[in-house]
Amino acid sequence: MNADVKINLGTPSGAKGVNPALAERYAGKTACVIGAGFGGMALAVRLQSAGIATTVIEGRDKPGGRAYFWERDGFTFDGGPTVITDPPCLKELWELTGHDIAEDVELMKVMPFYRLNWPDGTNFEYSNDEEQLNAEIAKLNPADVAGYARFLEYSARVYEEGYLKLGTKPFLDFKSMLKAAPALIKEQAWRSVYSMVSSYIEHPKLREAFSFHSLLVGGNPMNTSSIYALIHKLEKDGGVWWARGGTNRLIAGMVRHFERLGGKMIVGDPAVQVHTLGTKATEVETQSGFKQRFDAVASNADIMHSYKDLLSGSERGKKVAKSLNRKSFSPSLFVVHFGLEGTWPGIPHHMILFAKRYKGLLDDIYKNGVVPEDFAIYLHHPTVTDPSMAPEGKSTFYALVPVSHMGKMPIDWDEVGPKLEKMILDELERRLIPDIHSRIVTKFSYAPKDFKQDLNAHMGSAFSLEPVLWQSAYLRGHNRDDVIDNYYLVGAGTHPGAGIPGVVGSAKATAGLMLEDLAVRVSA
């Protein structure tokens, strides 16, 4: 095995916290999870909590997947995601074995959730403080206060149907989707988020303010199902949070808890092949030559990579990869990470800087495949909440711009990247930080080609399959393969989709299937 590969054998499988009855039930059963992103680690914790000897194989030099991080010149830069919602779905991973997430992770409230800013200087403070939020709405259009209240009622209904009832349920056959259809039809799931928001709210800026959330999971507000309006209820009830030290610390806490329960981590050694025999996944092979047989294998890797590459030795892999190639994938991102001299208490943790255009800009990203000059920016400023992310007296930022994936926009990012980076910093200088260029201590950018290279992301997509109605539930990646019956999927390409609650929900759905299947094999 390569000397750079890191293996942690964890603690014995009988470690404190594992339910003795479950440990006995699954004694001798083994599972492998490929990829240590949020979905992969959540799945691994659930399996290990049940007493299944679980190995996580991560190709990069540290866990995290899209939640990777860099440390440069004393600054800590999270790769993303940066918005933590629905803390109970995370806390549950510890509670399975009688532990508390606070043992490993400190969650901090973020307020306001976001500041929204438009080129004309308009600001909008978005939070779950009802009185304050209504005042913000009234500044732009008093009539929309009542409209927003009705929209929130709609959000609560789709939250109940789409998140609480279906968010952790695997859709393995078309009948299961038909069963869910009446409730979704009742809530007009075929309409877009923007269309539904517009039916309640009149002011154009407020329509942007209450429809942009689907962009955080890779969805075009003009096309994404109105079911994604559930995000408003999710945030209102659970708030928006931050993990002290960065979202990378949430991953680190999950790894620590997994190892505490006896889990095994292999880091810095990419899985290259899942070997199969008939309808069974039999063995996982890594780049270093490590090979091991497992009773069940789950992939948290990019969905195309999970089939096209990891199952390249099987006809099933080739067939599904061909089918996936016809699907619509979410855009990519261009992210500028930078550290600045000085502190900026007037800039909140999360900002959305809208462009002059909304629909036209979205068309450029999702349809036209061009680099727009009037881009929108998500600005992340963690040091206003957590100064530990930068040296004393300095600040950590990243500026994220959605761009088309490489299938729509085959450009040379080595050439275009530096130009776009300057355009983004110039825009921040005009609208927010007048002397930004002179204050930069360190900076680097992350482009679509990096998503493809580092994460095996198909065409550099940052969120996997686009979250549209015809690629949802049964029509999305299945949590268990239809043919290789001990090969499972978890993460953004599976139901319910991207975002921390989404991939943690997919882990719960996948774990349920794996525990059920392994229990049958134990008793057989």
C-alpha positions in Angstrom: 0.0 0.0 0.0 1.2 3.5 -0.8 3.0 5.2 2.1 0.8 8.3 1.8 -2.3 6.4 2.5 -3.6 6.9 6.1 -5.6 4.2 7.8 -7.3 4.5 11.2 -8.6 1.3 12.6 -10.8 3.0 15.1 -11.8 1.2 18.3 -13.2 -2.3 18.7 -16.7 -2.9 17.2 -18.0 -3.4 20.7 -17.2 0.2 21.6 -19.4 2.0 24.2 -22.7 3.2 22.7 -23.3 0.5 20.1 -26.6 -1.3 21.0 -25.6 -4.9 22.1 -28.7 -6.4 20.4 -27.8 -4.7 17.1 -24.2 -5.6 17.5 -25.2 -9.3 17.9 -27.7 -9.1 15.1 -25.1 -7.8 12.6 -22.0 -9.5 14.0 -19.5 -10.3 11.3 -21.3 -8.1 8.7 -19.1 -5.6 6.8 -19.8 -2.6 4.7 -17.8 -0.1 2.7 -18.7 3.5 2.1 -16.8 5.1 -0.8 -16.4 8.9 -0.2 -16.3 10.8 3.1 -18.6 13.7 2.3 -21.6 14.6 4.5 -23.7 11.8 3.0 -21.0 9.2 3.2 -20.1 10.0 6.8 -23.7 10.2 7.9 -24.3 6.7 6.3 -21.1 5.3 7.9 -22.1 6.5 11.3 -25.6 4.9 11.0 -24.1 1.6 9.9 -21.4 1.5 12.6 -24.0 2.5 15.2 -25.8 -0.7 14.3 -22.7 -2.8 14.8 -21.8 -3.3 11.2 -18.0 -3.2 10.7 -17.8 -0.2 8.3 -14.9 1.1 6.3 -14.8 4.5 4.7 -12.5 5.0 1.7 -11.7 8.6 0.8 -9.6 9.5 -2.2 -8.5 12.9 -1.1 -5.9 13.7 1.6 -8.6 14.4 4.2 -12.4 13.8 4.6 -15.1 16.2 3.5 -15.8 15.7 -0.2 -17.4 19.1 -1.2 -16.8 20.1 2.5 -13.1 20.1 2.0 -11.0 22.9 3.4 -7.7 24.6 3.0 -5.3 26.4 5.5 -3.2 29.1 4.0 -1.3 31.9 5.6 -3.2 31.3 8.9 -6.6 31.5 7.2 -9.0 28.6 7.1 -11.1 28.4 3.9 -14.1 26.0 3.7 -14.8 24.6 0.3 -18.5 24.6 1.1 -21.3 24.0 1.9 -21.4 26.8 4.4 -25.1 27.0 5.4 -26.1 24.5 8.1 -29.9 24.0 8.6 -32.0 21.4 10.4 -29.6 20.6 13.2 -31.8 17.8 14.5 -30.9 15.7 11.4 -27.3 15.9 12.4 -27.8 15.5 16.2 -29.6 12.3 15.5 -26.4 10.7 14.3 -24.9 11.0 17.8 -28.2 10.2 19.6 -28.3 6.8 17.9 -25.7 5.6 20.4 -26.5 7.8 23.3 -24.0 10.5 22.5 -24.3 14.3 22.1 -23.1 16.2 19.1 -21.7 18.8 21.5 -19.0 16.3 22.4 -17.5 16.9 19.0 -19.0 20.0 17.3 -20.0 23.5 18.6 -22.9 24.8 16.6 -23.4 28.6 16.5 -26.4 30.6 15.5 -26.1 32.9 12.5 -28.3 36.0 12.5 -29.4 37.4 10.1 -29.6 34.4 7.9 -28.7 36.4 4.8 -28.4 40.0 3.8 -29.7 40.4 0.3 -28.3 43.3 -1.7 -29.2 44.7 -5.2 -27.1 47.0 -7.5 -29.2 50.0 -6.6 -28.1 49.8 -3.0 -31.3 48.1 -1.6 -30.6 45.8 1.3 -32.9 43.2 2.8 -32.2 41.4 6.1 -33.6 37.9 5.9 -34.2 35.9 9.1 -36.8 34.0 11.1 -37.5 37.0 13.3 -41.1 37.5 12.1 -41.5 41.1 13.2 -38.2 42.1 11.7 -38.9 40.2 8.5 -42.3 41.7 8.0 -40.7 45.2 8.5 -38.2 44.4 5.8 -40.9 43.3 3.4 -43.0 46.4 4.2 -40.1 48.7 3.3 -40.4 47.4 -0.3 -44.1 46.7 -0.6 -46.5 46.7 2.4 -49.1 44.7 0.5 -46.6 41.8 0.3 -46.6 41.2 4.1 -49.9 39.4 3.8 -48.8 37.6 0.7 -45.6 36.4 2.4 -47.7 35.0 5.3 -49.7 32.9 2.7 -46.5 31.8 1.0 -45.2 30.6 4.4 -48.4 28.6 4.9 -47.7 27.0 1.5 -44.0 26.4 2.5 -45.2 24.6 5.7 -47.4 22.3 3.7 -44.7 21.3 1.2 -42.3 20.9 4.1 -44.6 18.4 5.6 -45.2 16.5 2.4 -41.8 16.8 0.7 -39.4 16.8 3.7 -40.9 15.2 6.7 -42.8 12.4 4.9 -40.6 11.8 1.8 -37.2 13.2 2.6 -35.8 10.0 4.1 -37.9 7.5 2.1 -36.2 5.5 -0.7 -38.1 5.5 -4.0 -37.2 2.1 -5.5 -40.2 1.6 -7.8 -42.6 3.8 -9.8 -45.5 2.7 -7.5 -43.9 4.5 -4.6 -43.8 7.7 -6.6 -47.4 7.3 -7.7 -48.4 6.8 -4.1 -46.8 10.2 -3.2 -48.2 11.9 -6.3 -51.6 13.0 -5.1 -50.2 15.2 -2.3 -47.6 16.7 -4.6 -50.2 17.4 -7.3 -52.4 19.0 -4.7 -49.5 21.4 -3.9 -48.9 22.1 -7.6 -45.4 20.6 -7.6 -45.2 21.0 -11.4 -44.9 24.7 -10.9 -41.6 26.4 -10.4 -40.4 28.0 -7.1 -40.4 31.4 -8.8 -43.9 30.9 -10.2 -45.3 29.9 -6.8 -43.5 32.8 -5.0 -44.9 35.2 -7.7 -48.5 33.9 -7.0 -48.2 35.3 -3.5 -45.7 38.2 -3.8 -45.8 41.2 -6.1 -42.6 43.1 -5.7 -39.8 42.0 -8.2 -37.1 42.2 -5.5 -39.1 40.2 -3.0 -39.8 37.6 -5.7 -36.0 37.2 -6.0 -35.6 37.3 -2.2 -38.0 34.3 -1.7 -37.0 32.2 -4.7 -33.2 32.2 -4.7 -32.9 29.4 -2.1 -33.1 26.7 -4.7 -29.8 28.0 -6.2 -28.2 26.8 -2.9 -28.9 23.2 -4.0 -28.2 23.7 -7.7 -31.7 24.4 -8.9 -32.9 27.2 -11.2 -35.8 29.0 -9.4 -37.5 29.3 -12.8 -37.5 25.4 -13.3 -37.1 23.8 -9.9 -40.2 22.3 -8.5 -42.1 24.5 -6.0 -41.7 21.7 -3.5 -38.3 23.3 -2.8 -40.2 26.2 -1.2 -40.0 23.9 1.8 -36.6 25.5 2.5 -38.3 28.5 4.0 -40.1 26.5 6.6 -36.9 24.5 7.3 -35.0 27.7 8.0 -37.8 29.3 9.9 -38.2 26.4 12.3 -34.6 25.3 12.7 -32.6 28.5 12.0 -29.3 28.9 10.2 -26.1 27.6 12.0 -22.4 27.5 11.7 -19.9 25.0 13.2 -17.1 26.7 15.1 -13.9 26.3 13.1 -15.8 25.8 9.8 -18.1 23.2 8.3 -15.0 21.1 8.0 -15.2 20.8 11.8 -18.6 19.2 11.4 -17.1 16.6 9.1 -14.2 16.1 11.6 -16.7 15.6 14.4 -18.5 13.0 12.3 -15.3 11.2 11.6 -14.3 11.3 15.3 -17.7 9.9 16.3 -17.5 7.2 13.6 -14.0 6.1 14.8 -15.2 6.2 18.5 -17.8 3.6 17.5 -15.1 1.4 15.9 -15.3 2.6 12.3 -12.2 2.4 10.0 -11.1 5.3 7.8 -8.8 5.0 4.7 -7.8 8.4 3.5 -5.7 9.4 0.5 -6.3 6.3 -1.5 -9.1 6.6 -4.1 -11.4 3.6 -4.8 -10.9 2.7 -8.5 -13.1 -0.4 -8.9 -16.1 -2.1 -7.3 -15.8 -5.7 -8.5 -19.0 -7.6 -9.1 -20.0 -11.2 -9.7 -23.5 -11.6 -11.2 -25.8 -9.3 -9.2 -23.4 -8.8 -6.3 -20.8 -6.3 -5.5 -18.0 -8.4 -4.1 -14.8 -6.4 -3.5 -13.5 -2.8 -3.5 -10.1 -2.0 -4.9 -8.2 1.2 -4.4 -5.4 2.9 -6.3 -2.7 1.7 -4.0 -3.7 -2.0 -4.6 -5.7 -2.4 -1.4 -8.5 -4.9 -2.0 -11.2 -6.1 0.4 -14.4 -8.0 0.2 -17.6 -6.5 1.8 -21.1 -7.7 2.3 -22.4 -4.3 1.1 -20.9 -1.4 -0.8 -22.2 2.2 -0.9 -20.9 5.0 -3.0 -21.0 8.7 -1.9 -19.0 9.6 -5.0 -20.4 11.5 -7.9 -23.3 9.5 -9.4 -21.7 9.3 -12.9 -18.4 8.3 -11.4 -20.2 5.7 -9.2 -21.3 3.9 -12.4 -19.1 4.9 -15.3 -15.8 4.4 -13.4 -16.3 2.4 -10.2 -18.5 -0.2 -12.0 -16.7 0.0 -15.3 -16.1 -3.7 -15.2 -19.8 -4.5 -15.3 -22.5 -4.2 -17.9 -24.6 -2.5 -15.3 -22.1 0.3 -14.9 -22.0 1.0 -18.6 -25.8 0.9 -19.0 -26.5 3.3 -16.2 -23.7 5.7 -17.2 -25.2 5.9 -20.7 -28.6 6.7 -19.2 -27.1 9.3 -16.9 -25.4 11.0 -19.8 -28.9 11.9 -21.1 -29.9 13.6 -17.9 -29.7 17.3 -16.9 -26.9 18.2 -14.4 -26.7 21.2 -12.2 -24.4 24.1 -12.9 -20.9 24.5 -11.6 -19.4 27.2 -9.5 -16.5 29.6 -9.6 -15.3 30.5 -6.1 -12.7 33.1 -5.1 -11.3 32.5 -1.6 -9.5 35.4 -0.1 -8.2 36.7 3.2 -8.2 40.4 4.0 -6.5 42.8 6.4 -8.9 44.2 8.9 -12.2 43.1 10.4 -15.6 43.8 8.9 -18.4 43.8 11.5 -20.7 45.5 9.1 -20.7 42.6 6.6 -22.8 39.7 7.8 -21.9 36.0 7.6 -24.0 35.4 4.5 -24.7 37.9 1.7 -26.4 37.5 -1.7 -25.4 40.3 -4.1 -28.0 40.1 -6.9 -27.3 41.2 -10.4 -29.3 43.7 -12.5 -30.9 40.7 -14.3 -32.6 37.7 -12.7 -34.3 35.4 -15.3 -31.8 36.4 -18.0 -28.8 35.7 -15.8 -30.3 32.3 -14.9 -30.8 31.5 -18.6 -27.2 32.3 -19.2 -26.1 29.8 -16.5 -28.6 27.0 -17.1 -29.3 27.2 -20.8 -26.9 29.4 -22.8 -23.5 28.3 -21.4 -21.9 31.7 -21.3 -19.9 33.5 -18.6 -22.2 36.4 -17.7 -20.6 39.8 -17.0 -23.4 40.8 -14.6 -23.1 37.8 -12.3 -24.7 37.3 -8.9 -22.4 36.6 -5.9 -22.9 34.6 -2.7 -20.4 36.2 -0.3 -19.4 34.1 2.7 -17.8 35.9 5.7 -17.4 33.4 8.5 -15.0 35.5 10.7 -17.9 37.9 11.7 -19.4 34.9 13.5 -16.2 32.9 14.2 -12.9 34.9 14.3 -10.9 31.7 14.6 -11.2 31.3 10.8 -8.4 34.0 10.3 -5.4 35.4 12.1 -6.1 38.2 14.6 -7.2 41.4 12.9 -7.9 39.7 9.6 -10.9 38.2 7.9 -11.7 35.2 5.8 -14.1 35.4 2.8 -15.2 33.5 -0.2 -17.2 34.9 -3.2 -19.1 32.3 -5.1 -20.6 32.8 -8.6 -22.8 30.1 -10.3 -21.5 29.3 -13.8 -22.5 26.7 -16.4 -21.1 23.2 -16.1 -18.4 22.2 -18.6 -20.8 20.4 -20.8 -22.6 23.6 -21.7 -19.5 25.8 -21.5 -16.3 24.1 -22.7 -13.9 26.9 -22.0 -10.3 27.2 -20.8 -10.6 28.0 -17.2 -6.8 28.6 -16.9 -7.3 31.5 -19.2 -10.8 32.7 -18.1 -10.4 32.1 -14.4 -8.0 34.9 -13.6 -10.2 37.4 -15.6 -13.4 36.3 -13.8 -11.6 36.4 -10.4 -10.7 40.1 -11.0 -14.2 40.9 -12.2 -15.7 39.4 -9.0 -13.3 41.3 -6.8 -13.9 44.5 -8.7 -17.6 44.1 -8.2 -17.1 43.6 -4.5 -14.9 46.7 -4.5 -17.7 48.8 -6.1 -20.5 47.5 -3.9 -19.0 46.6 -0.6 -15.2 46.9 0.2 -13.8 50.0 -1.6 -10.1 49.1 -1.0 -10.4 45.3 -1.3 -7.4 44.8 -3.7 -4.9 46.6 -1.4 -6.2 44.6 1.6 -5.8 41.1 0.2 -3.3 39.0 2.1 -3.9 35.7 0.3 -6.3 34.4 -2.4 -7.0 31.5 -4.8 -9.8 30.4 -7.0 -11.7 27.1 -7.5 -13.2 26.5 -11.0 -15.4 23.9 -12.7 -12.3 22.0 -13.8 -11.3 21.6 -10.2 -14.7 20.2 -9.3 -14.2 17.7 -12.1 -10.6 16.9 -11.2 -10.8 16.8 -7.4 -14.3 15.4 -6.9 -14.8 13.4 -10.1 -17.8 15.6 -10.7 -19.5 14.9 -14.0 -18.8 17.9 -16.3 -17.7 19.8 -13.2 -21.3 20.0 -11.8 -21.2 21.3 -8.2 -24.6 19.7 -7.2 -25.0 16.6 -9.3 -28.3 16.0 -11.1 -30.4 19.1 -11.5 -33.3 19.2 -9.0 -36.2 19.3 -11.4 -39.5 17.4 -11.0 -38.6 14.9 -13.8 -35.4 14.0 -11.9 -36.8 13.7 -8.5 -37.8 10.7 -6.2 -37.9 7.5 -8.2 -36.6 9.5 -11.3 -33.4 10.4 -9.4 -30.6 8.1 -8.5 -31.9 5.1 -6.4 -30.6 4.5 -2.9 -30.1 0.9 -3.9 -29.1 -0.2 -7.4 -31.9 -2.0 -9.2 -29.7 -4.9 -10.4 -26.6 -5.1 -8.2 -28.6 -5.7 -5.0 -25.9 -4.9 -2.5 -24.6 -1.7 -4.2 -26.0 1.5 -2.7 -25.9 5.2 -3.4 -25.9 8.2 -1.0 -25.4 11.9 -1.6 -26.5 14.7 -3.9 -27.3 12.5 -6.9 -29.8 10.4 -5.0 -33.2 11.2 -3.5 -33.8 13.8 -2.0 -30.8 15.8 -3.4 -28.1 18.3 -2.5 -27.6 20.4 0.6 -26.6 19.1 4.1 -30.2 18.1 5.1 -30.7 16.5 1.7 -27.6 14.3 1.7 -28.0 13.4 5.4 -31.6 12.5 4.6 -30.4 10.3 1.7 -28.0 8.6 4.2 -31.0 7.7 6.5 -32.9 6.3 3.5 -29.9 4.3 2.3 -29.0 3.1 5.8 -32.5 1.8 6.3 -32.2 -0.3 3.2 -28.8 -1.6 4.1 -29.8 -2.6 7.6 -32.9 -4.3 6.3 -31.0 -6.2 3.6 -28.2 -7.3 5.8 -30.6 -8.5 8.5 -32.3 -10.7 5.9 -28.9 -12.1 4.9 -28.0 -12.7 8.5 -31.2 -14.7 9.1 -31.0 -16.5 5.8 
